[in-house]
């Protein structure tokens, strides 16, 4: 039975999955990228193979995505837009709009009825439209980023962030602390600011339901709630949303071909 591997090299984490012929998930792994993406990719592969009880010879094809690091063992590189689309299609086939909140960027993808990409838009380089903004504010508040989502749900008076820049947002967070605002209210305000940015992206491609939220940001329940309120919808969040691009890479590896937008 052939096996396939998908590798997603991100700025915050490296993700990998192994699937068997037919799309069944065999193993997955998430780990920090370290300072050398190439070595991290090799370590990720070794840990994946160990989890799956396989050797490198058992892997028929490997597709890499994310950061364009040298993943020497991959068969090919495919963009994260394509991989995210394929991954969502594999687990939530009816979804038409995908919101992918990553550590450094956010992107919105429109899918056609067959699951191919029909349109997409990506945030500008400023971190205010990505999970990085939350990291910055969480550091100011001395809150573990894993606790940010649940803590923000306790907010009763979310603060308003007037800036659209992460650098100035950090200064504004410091000011809000000095003013005596509660941590949960500051975090809820950041979520609303992020949701507003993401809402502007969605408006550019046009919202079509069902809508799914993926990426590491989808693990943040507070952010998901703010995006839903901004868009006035109930979004779908797949199991392990941070793995969707890696899963899509494995799906492409199995198919042995890539798709292009609109084709």
Secondary structure by P-SEA (a helix, b strand, c coil): cbbbbbbbbcccccccccccccccccbbbbbbbcccaaaaaaaaaaaaaaaaccccccccbbbbcccccccccccccccaaaaaaaaaaaccccccbbbbbcccbbbbbbbcccccccccccccccccccaaaaaaaaaaacccccaaaaaaaaccbbbbbccccaaaaaaaaaaaaaacccaaaaaaaaaaaaaaaaaaaaaaacccccbbbbccccccaaaaaaaaaaacbbbbbcccccaaaaaaaaaaaaacccccccc
